[in-house]
Structures are given as structure tokens and as C-alpha cells.
Amino acid sequence: LSHTFFWAQTATSSNGLNDCEEYLKDANECKIPVDDEHIGPLLLSPYGLKALERVNQLSKEEKEGLMGSCLPPSQYAYILLVWVGVHLTEGLKNGTLRGGAGFEENLYRQLATLRA
């Protein structure tokens, strides 16, 4: 989903993302046309986030976390990567993820590469 959000805010895969109030309004007031040119801004709008929740791609808490972050939608991909990092750290600490120092280093290096 982070990858999808990243490309949704990139002008090469949509008409670009404008982080103005038009895209931050409540889903009931969504004025973004639903077509191939506007899928990025629609996906990152409150309307799109609520749709992702309805189809179980985001939990209610995740949707509310993104919408309540006070960050523009262009940053949502990076918020998701932070969440992945938190889960990796928890998994390494509680033993869900097992491996040596090289495994842990590689996980974090790959996460940093995705963020760059």
C-alpha cells in the first residue's frame, strides 16, 4: 500500500497531487472526478481512504492515523513505511522475526532504500 500511495502522489501516474484543502475535505464532499487521470488524488483523499477501509486494505485505526497526521497526502507513503519499521522492530524484539545481526541490518537497509 505504501508503494501505491507513493505512486498515487507522483505526477507520472496521475495528474499530480495537490495538497490543498480541496483534497482534504470530508469524503461526502468529494469533488474529485473518478477517472483514470484523477485516481491518485482520489485514492489519497479522505474519500479514497474510507474506500480502502471498506475493502479491508486499511484498518479504521490506520485510516484515522493517516487523516489525523496533519501531514499532506503526499507523505502518506512514508507514514506507512514508518509503521512497517515499527512492526519490524517489534517483531525482532519479541522473536516473531528471527535472524542474526546481518538479517536485522538487511531489513533496515531495505526499508531505508524504499524510503529514499
Secondary structure per residue as TSV (DSSP state, phi and psi in degrees):
chain	resnum	aa	ss	phi	psi
A	1	L	-	360.0	-36.1
A	2	S	H	-58.8	-43.9
A	3	H	H	-61.5	-42.4
A	4	T	H	-62.7	-45.7
A	5	F	H	-62.5	-38.9
A	6	F	H	-59.1	-50.5
A	7	W	H	-72.0	-26.1
A	8	A	H	-65.6	-30.3
A	9	Q	T	-92.1	0.3
A	10	T	S	-96.4	131.7
A	11	A	T	-60.2	-21.5
A	12	T	T	-74.2	-16.9
A	13	S	T	-116.5	1.3
A	14	S	S	-153.7	-165.5
A	15	N	S	-85.4	13.7
A	16	G	-	92.0	163.7
A	17	L	-	-114.6	123.4
A	18	N	-	-101.1	117.1
A	19	D	-	-86.0	31.9
A	20	C	S	-86.4	177.1
A	21	E	G	-60.7	-25.6
A	22	E	G	-55.7	-36.5
A	23	Y	G	-90.5	-4.2
A	24	L	T	-106.7	1.9
A	25	K	S	-68.8	164.9
A	26	D	-	-60.2	147.8
A	27	A	G	-57.0	-31.5
A	28	N	G	-67.1	-18.8
A	29	E	G	-106.1	18.5
A	30	C	-	-60.1	120.1
A	31	K	-	-110.4	12.7
A	32	I	-	-84.1	125.6
A	33	P	-	-65.3	145.1
A	34	V	-	-95.2	98.3
A	35	D	S	-156.5	175.2
A	36	D	G	-61.2	-28.9
A	37	E	G	-78.7	-19.8
A	38	H	G	-116.8	15.2
A	39	I	H	-66.1	-35.4
A	40	G	H	-60.5	-58.3
A	41	P	H	-60.7	-34.7
A	42	L	H	-65.3	-44.8
A	43	L	H	-61.1	-37.5
A	44	L	H	-88.1	-4.9
A	45	S	S	-77.5	163.6
A	46	P	H	-53.8	-36.1
A	47	Y	H	-60.0	-47.2
A	48	G	H	-66.0	-40.6
A	49	L	H	-63.9	-39.1
A	50	K	H	-66.4	-36.2
A	51	A	H	-66.0	-40.4
A	52	L	H	-63.8	-35.1
A	53	E	H	-66.3	-42.5
A	54	R	H	-61.0	-32.9
A	55	V	T	-99.0	18.8
A	56	N	T	60.9	31.8
A	57	Q	S	-93.5	-19.5
A	58	L	S	-134.2	143.6
A	59	S	-	-81.1	165.7
A	60	K	H	-59.0	-41.8
A	61	E	H	-64.6	-40.3
A	62	E	H	-65.1	-45.1
A	63	K	H	-59.4	-47.6
A	64	E	H	-65.4	-34.6
A	65	G	H	-64.0	-43.1
A	66	L	H	-65.7	-48.1
A	67	M	H	-67.5	-29.7
A	68	G	T	-92.8	5.6
A	69	S	S	-74.1	-15.8
A	70	C	-	63.1	18.4
A	71	L	S	-106.3	152.7
A	72	P	-	-68.4	154.4
A	73	P	G	-55.1	-25.6
A	74	S	G	-64.2	-13.9
A	75	Q	G	-98.6	-3.2
A	76	Y	H	-59.9	-37.7
A	77	A	H	-59.0	-38.4
A	78	Y	H	-75.3	-32.0
A	79	I	H	-62.2	-43.7
A	80	L	H	-62.2	-37.5
A	81	L	H	-66.5	-35.6
A	82	V	H	-62.3	-43.6
A	83	W	H	-60.5	-40.6
A	84	V	H	-60.7	-43.3
A	85	G	H	-61.1	-39.4
A	86	V	H	-63.4	-44.4
A	87	H	H	-66.5	-37.7
A	88	L	H	-61.2	-46.7
A	89	T	H	-61.1	-45.2
A	90	E	H	-62.7	-42.0
A	91	G	H	-64.2	-37.9
A	92	L	H	-69.2	-39.1
A	93	K	H	-69.6	-40.2
A	94	N	H	-93.0	1.5
A	95	G	T	88.0	1.7
A	96	T	S	-62.6	-40.1
A	97	L	S	-103.6	126.7
A	98	R	-	-123.5	141.5
A	99	G	-	166.5	173.7
A	100	G	-	-84.8	-168.5
A	101	A	H	-60.4	-35.2
A	102	G	H	-64.6	-38.6
A	103	F	H	-62.2	-48.9
A	104	E	H	-62.4	-44.4
A	105	E	H	-60.9	-42.9
A	106	N	H	-64.3	-41.6
A	107	L	H	-57.4	-49.7
A	108	Y	H	-69.0	-33.5
A	109	R	H	-65.9	-41.7
A	110	Q	H	-65.0	-39.4
A	111	L	H	-64.7	-41.4
A	112	A	H	-65.0	-35.7
A	113	T	H	-65.5	-41.0
A	114	L	H	-62.8	-36.0
A	115	R	H	-72.7	-28.3
A	116	A	-	-70.2	360.0
